[in-house]
Amino acid sequence: MAALAAAMKYAEDRSAVVFKPSDSTGDRLFYVYRLLVHDERLQPMPEDQVSEESLRHRLEMWYANQLGDNDPLLK
């Protein structure tokens, strides 16, 4: 998932975390979501709506907004 990879790169470039190969995808999703909310890059969701599926969607939308209009991934 390109969105998760980009969010992880953002977190690591910010020196907020060093991800380990043993970290689960779910743990990575939750961490980068909370970091992006903290940095005001994403609007927080109500806690009862936070799930891996909803986080994947939110990260995909965030990532799509980071890409240029002519990026092939948007086609």
MOTA-V719869 format. One record per residue. N is the residue number from 0. RES is the residue in three letters. PHI is phi in radians with two decimals (* if undefined). D_CENTER is the distance of its C-alpha to the mean C-alpha in whole Angstrom. Layout:
n->(N,N)
res->(RES,RES)
phi->(PHI,PHI)
d_center->(D_CENTER,D_CENTER)
This chain:
n->(0,1,2,3,4,5,6,7,8,9,10,11,12,13,14,15,16,17,18,19,20,21,22,23,24,25,26,27,28,29,30,31,32,33,34,35,36,37,38,39,40,41,42,43,44,45,46,47,48,49,50,51,52,53,54,55,56,57,58,59,60,61,62,63,64,65,66,67,68,69,70,71,72,73,74)
res->(MET,ALA,ALA,LEU,ALA,ALA,ALA,MET,LYS,TYR,ALA,GLU,ASP,ARG,SER,ALA,VAL,VAL,PHE,LYS,PRO,SER,ASP,SER,THR,GLY,ASP,ARG,LEU,PHE,TYR,VAL,TYR,ARG,LEU,LEU,VAL,HIS,ASP,GLU,ARG,LEU,GLN,PRO,MET,PRO,GLU,ASP,GLN,VAL,SER,GLU,GLU,SER,LEU,ARG,HIS,ARG,LEU,GLU,MET,TRP,TYR,ALA,ASN,GLN,LEU,GLY,ASP,ASN,ASP,PRO,LEU,LEU,LYS)
phi->(*,-1.12,-1.13,-1.16,-1.06,-1.16,-1.18,-1.14,-1.08,-1.00,-1.12,-1.23,-1.11,-1.40,1.07,-1.57,-2.84,-2.16,-1.34,-1.79,-1.02,-1.43,-1.18,-1.28,-1.05,-1.06,-1.07,-1.12,-1.02,-1.12,-1.12,-1.18,-1.05,-1.12,-1.15,-1.13,-1.17,-1.04,-1.44,1.05,-1.65,-2.33,-1.42,-1.23,-1.72,-1.01,-0.96,-1.27,-1.80,-1.38,-2.56,-1.03,-1.09,-1.20,-1.20,-1.03,-1.10,-1.08,-1.17,-1.09,-1.16,-1.05,-1.13,-1.04,-1.25,-1.40,-1.44,-1.28,-1.06,-1.71,-1.16,-1.09,-1.17,-1.49,-1.60)
d_center->(10,9,6,5,8,7,4,7,10,9,9,12,14,14,15,14,13,15,13,16,17,18,15,14,11,11,11,8,6,8,8,5,5,9,9,7,10,12,12,12,10,9,12,12,13,17,16,18,16,13,13,11,12,11,7,7,9,7,4,7,9,7,8,11,12,11,14,18,20,21,19,20,16,17,20)
